[in-house]
Amino acid sequence: MPETMRAVDIKGDTGPADSLFIASIPKPVPTAAEALVKIKAFGLNRMDLLQREGHYPLPPQAGKILGVEFSGVIEGVGDSPEKGFKVGDEVFGLAYGGAYAEYIAVSTHMLVHKPKELSWEESAGIPETWITATQALYLIGCYTPGKSVLWHAGASSVSIAGIQLALGDSPAAVFATARQDAKCEFVTQTLGATAAFNTSTQDWPAEVLKATGGKGVDIIIDFVGASYFQGNLDAIARDGVIVTLGAMGGTKLPAGTDIGAFVRKRCRFEGSSLRSRDEGYQGKLRDTLVEHALPRFVDGRFKVFVEKVFPWEEVVEAHKLMETNKTMGKIICRVE
């Protein structure tokens, strides 16, 4: 009989948070460049909610178990692991899926050695959020020192990471938006952003233009989609880049949307995702994270903000908390 492990499954394959439960499934076996990691903690992401509800297009490498980021200890390796990874190593990493479990078989090309300065919970909150932010800011947004950046959903985990990345690389200014005053205050006072605008109570494109002397911002990273589309075009600077990573505000543009800025401002609009990228692409981003960000986690310049840690048996409550849209930081589940 094959060995088994516990993992979070979904009753009926899709459903609300209450459909999550812990089941017994076959324990994975590492092959080739994979490692078998005994999971200590895993992070929740917005895509987990969408996948649970059946609204997320899974890449072919992903199985049905949720979860793309984790921390843990290597318990076994395939026959050709990346040099430097061995049994007993403490690691965190990115996966195509399967992190809501006691064990995961994952490519060693997507693992990072865990510094002693970071807890298991902090480490589990790094991979998806910080690699996504790195991709959006540098690879897609073409950020260079001296540019200005606007991060929508400023208190989301990806934007918390992105704001820190931008502030650490000599920006002209770093702005953010949120829908609650408390989140705007967190972004400016705790993270150090130049300014934050409440999209529920302020004309945020006008505020961005005012704060930049009418120029607009060079890069906008957006998770909202249709409802912010016109505002993004109004707030973007000439030759700017609008990076869209989600569509929480819908995908259908309202009547009267004016796309003239594409020509007038020579701006670029580009969508992207991380999970659908191949291992080589993700591996290069991992290397960028290790070189650029990891030393700053160690010395404290970069921080993983954890909203709440749940025992993984309370994964239903963890999902319900994420659904409130009131968090400011990562939600983590600890695997006992």
Secondary structure, 3 states (H helix, E strand, C coil): CCCEEEEEEECCCCCCHHHEEEEEEECCCCCCCEEEEEEEEEECCHHHHHHHCCCCCCCCCCCCCCCCEEEEEEEEECCCCCCCCCCCCEEEEECCCCCCECEEEEEHHHEEECCCCCCHHHHHCCHHHHHHHHHHHHHHCCCCCCCEEEECCCCCHHHHHHHHHHHCCCCCEEEEEECCHHHHHHHHHHCCCCEEEECCCCCHHHHHHHHCCCCCEEEEEECCCHHHHHHHHHHEEEEEEEEECCCCCCCCCCCCCCCCHHHHCCCEEEECCCCCCCHHHHHHHHHHHHHHHHHHHHHCCCCCCEEEEEEHHHHHHHHHHHHCCCCCCEEEEECC
